[in-house]
Amino acid sequence: MHRPDYVSPWMTAETMAVRQVAHDFFMREAIPNREKWESQQCVDRDFWHKAGELGLLCAGMPAEFGGGGGTFAHDLAIFDAQAMAGDTGFGNAVHSGLVAYYIVRYGTSEQKQRWLPKMASGELVTAIAMTEPGGGSDLNNLRMVARRDGDGYVINGSKIFTSNGASADLVLLVLKTGAVDGPISLIAAETNRDGFSVGRILNKVGMKAQDTAQLFFDEVRVPVENLIGEEGRGLQYAVEQLAHERLLIAAQAATVMECAVAETVRYANTREAYGKPISRMQHIRFEIAGCATSARVGRVFVDRCITDHIEGRLDATTACMAKVWLTESQCEVVDRCVQVFGGYGYMLDYPIARMYADSRPQRVYAGTTEVMNTLIARDVLSGAHGG
């Protein structure tokens, strides 16, 4: 376990126990299958079922809808355990950490009863699709359209960079309703409907075992009951939940930094050069000290954000700040740790090399660093945020 001298204030004896169970599960069931999953570019479906049986899916969702009856902290403990184990293939953070929260917050009772129990068991795998090939982070530039037709919607368009995309049974779509210049809405689409197809699983630099796909919708018809919340309020919902998503990414960055430092300390204490462990060399000691300091500052910052979020006080600007600072620091810390490893740091046999390849997209998805800085500057300069 990492950070033995520090306990996050949102952690309780119960959530620490959940994290331990989850960590043991990932070490036992995920890590031995990592090379297989990287080759096939997705996690085995059976793994989702095993996670569901153990209560690792939708842990923070109400028990009345099949969830674990816990809180956001329980979900975070599970995501933390996954990052500690070094697994980036399992898309539970999207499934349990994002889609489930959209459904609980904006869905109808019927939608919750229809989807959440199957999500909690692993029978139903979900994805959320926002980004389009020509849109990037600009949701106002969406081209996917859902046209109302009688008692349903007919969906046309494509999405890209969709995590869990090829595995998903249900995709939560952020799209325009009525016409391409219409308002943004959220509609859930089952992937067994006529007209849906997966273009390909995308070949990424890192995160090889994670199913990231391009999706196509050609006259896909869904019932009007699949509309999430009110028509035309999708942008508001997405903005509200993006702060939640950015916090999840920041929390993952904090854990990866801590793991990178721990791996580097172990290596530096055993690797010898010029007749002594490299941990006795001043430059190495200073590098590790700097990385450890960044990891601790990041942990304290993100823990404050997590506590505020649990208590309903986290504002969108601070969530942007957390995502920017933590993910930028993650890439810097991991890169500095790779340097300590020397040539071995570039070998995928070493966890630090996997961290290096897997860390880079953290600065891109859920809003790039540049978009985050634009939003932060807007609010700080207008006086809407104290900075």
Disulfide bonds with the S-S distance in Angstrom:
none
